[in-house]
């Protein structure tokens, strides 16, 4: 029995850091994994202003924070990995994945992410910004928020940054380490600091 518990503990850690594995579990593991997830998700519903769709995986090591008026809304079959940070208002469409260490803060106006989009490890998506007037300390500057929209079937690469007010079109790709400061068209591939278009997904075969 002790060996089984140790095995499951390690398997849970594996799923937490690589949550896509949850959706291909063998039948022999699915029963305990679904029961475990039910407990994790029920705790979140009790403690935070969150809505969680059917068939989701949320690592217990993830940090989800929602308040009245600033909910975290998670569509069906989403996956949120260990050490991801989500602070509402955030809406994730069906099948969105947020990998380990990604950070999303909806500010006042919120973040929306379309169905099937992948947000890689370490991505930073902040829907607010501080003013930088020279006559006062940074800590005393007002905070502004315009919101961020990320379309469906997008890929946000590892350690990419997306700044407030940006809209990213469906099917777009943001390269690893890019910093997106302006809107990205549908199908575009952008890279660099600041991010600029370097290609079109429809040209990649």
C-alpha angles and dihedrals in degrees: 000000000000091000090051092051091049090050092050092047091055091043090052090052090050091052092046093057097036102030095170086077089068091071094057100043118144117249090252090064102033097079096057093038093053091047090050092050092048089058094047093049095044089054090052092050090052095048106034141035096257137138116204123193128217123290097013129151119214119177112229087226091062118101114225120176125181131163133188105289090016104065130167107228116192121191127218119296096010122153125212117185135211118295093011112143121211123176117177156277085072130138120192119193124221117303098009117154125205110191132210117307097003114146125211124174118176097201110196099314100043144225123265122192122192127230119290097011119148121215110193130215117295097011113152118210115174122175095197140060139192126238116242105208111163095226098070140041119268090245089060097049120114119253120233130195131190100161135240129250122196116185132224124288094016128147117215106193128226115289093002117150126216118193130212119284096026124135118199117198127230117283094014125145125214111198125232111283095007120143112215113207101158138037119292120214124231114281093009123140111212131186141166140047105313094020118245131179114272100167151336124261091223089066092057113090 
